[in-house]
Amino acid sequence: MAEHKGLNKIKKLQWTWIGYQLLSDTLFAIAVAAVLGSLCYYLLKWPGWCMPVIFILVSGSLFAVHRPWKIATGKICSFLNISYPELEESSDLIIKPANSLNLLEQLQLKRVEFALARVPDQPKAFTKRTKKAGLLVILAFVLSFAISKTGYEWHSTGGLVQCSSKAHGENSPPEKVLAQIESVSIKITPPAYTGRLSRQQDRFIINCEEGAEIDWAIHTNVGITQAFLIFNEKEKINLISFNNDKTRWEAKKIINQTGFYQVSIDGTLSDFYQVQVLKDGPPVIRIKSPKQYTHIDAGEVPKVSLSATLNDDYGIADALIYATVAKGSGEAVKFKEYKINFNTSFKQHNRQYDVQKLFDLPALNMEPGDELYFYIEAQDNHRQKSRTDVYIISVQDTAQLLSMDGLVTGSNIKPEYFRSERQIILDTERLLKERDSISQDVFKTRCNDLGTDQKLLRLRYGKFLGEEDESGKEGSDELNKAENFSNTQMIMDAYTDKHDNAEDATFLEPAIKQQLKATLTEMWKAELQLRMYKPNDALPFEYKALRLLKDLQQKSRSYVAKTGYNPPPLKIEKRLSGDLSKISQPINQKDIKAAADHFEIFKKSIAVLEELKYTPALNHNDVITLQLAKQQLSAKASAEPGIYLPAVSALQHIVSTDKKVNTTDIAVIEKAIQKALPAVSSQPSISQNSADLGLSQQYYKNLNHVNR
């Protein structure tokens, strides 16, 4: 009997484990189906039965992989031997036939059965996977709820597009419709270039793309004779009935601008309904590299990498690089244009592209002194184009940079400190030519000498920025004398700076100073390469330093034209006579008419609304004032319906009703009028402060504080 109880306990654990495994796989399938089903339903707009199909496929796959129904009693015994040491790894004796056990196994079986009775019916290891699956289901439901509230849709343009929740009737307050209207169905068909699908809604408020086709289908609960739509209180579209009982009315219109509209049924007007139009912006181009002005110095690779990002609301259709190569100078300059394609295909019309292009300047027949001007032009699916600014790539002309024409003509005379860098470049190039014909020691010596010349030139330029001399402190011999050991003033003069900040110790302008710092940096780099016996690597830095110096020279030029002054001749007979009889005082007479105040109606309507709070009756003039204010607000509501349309509805309600005016409507109208009125500029006024600037008040305040 005891053996029978032990075997039943193992079989019970077997079925418990199988049940928990099946429950775990089912929960995992529910979690996966909830997330994938939400993505397919809300983003891809698949039908609602896709979620059960996903659940069946996922659960079937998990059952086929795990096969929990094939859990045998031997696996249960192995689990018990590992998890419960008191069984002494002998639980397998329970499932063996009784006639096959020897005496020792029978004695051990009694100990195992006694210990097995204390094993719980639902071990924690069985429920561990099920608890994880349950937690995953909760997280999946939270994620599915978040996906349903994002309002994003996947479109063929290659990305997620956020759709307004009002277009689907979510999170919007209930609309006020006419009593004759039973239901409405509006179909919004976006333009083909957007790649978006058509959608249905049961609300009159419309949020659509520019150029979308709107189809209205209005069902009435009674037969009517006439119905039409009024847009912005100007345009009227007739609703057409296609059934005999006159209860279904349809209309169609292409919406291109924001505004509002009303529904008229047998002369009864509905409330105002907003029409929000999402404009299609042109493509946005952002060039990451190169910089807008790029110089290719001597020794640098004549290749420039172009990297840019293209973005558009609904997709990029095409993009090109328009490049122009300029050759020559003066009147002999020549231009050649190129149209360069990117290596990226735009057939998918994605909303974003990362494009690259490598400019091989020799392939474009560019030589030293030539310049490349280029810009990127992109076109979207709506055939809107946009382009970037012009970027310039110039190849440095070393022959022009080292020309001595200015010394000959006298019109481009350079000071002495503008010649040394050119001589260093010439010596470096001569050293590179003679490198194979001289010994290694002579080569290193000449490199070191050039580095020393570069250092001296750098120190000469550093004086213009207030930098210190690296030759050491003078007057050290005087300090070594015994009588000057305690002379504090002499020591301070020798080892401290008495001038101001080095940044301020210069007469140069900030822009010139910044470029001079850049020149010193290039000299530092050239000196480093020369000290390392690498004149070939130092040459680009020397050329760049020389180019910066020549630019500094051109910026320092100034021209002052020589002008003269020829005063009119004086009449000697009238000089110092004091006769003012023929001099009359100037009279300037001008009629100034006050400009028409376009906001006078708003100001008068504010006064009428304030009176309505206390006396609800309106006279004829007040009604005219409010109607004129309603016309002006309607014009503003055509452009911004979200701000001014509630005020137009409130004004219509006040003018058309004879009941007591609602204070909420008055507050809505006043708020809209305040936004429509321009900001009042501050005018000069008499200061309210006393002449003593408040000193007397401070005096009495402190006096009272002391008396306390």
Summary of the structure (lengths in Angstrom):
residues: 708
radius of gyration: 45.2
end to end distance: 101.3
largest distance: 158.4
contacts: 1850
relative contact order: 0.05
helix: 47%
strand: 19%
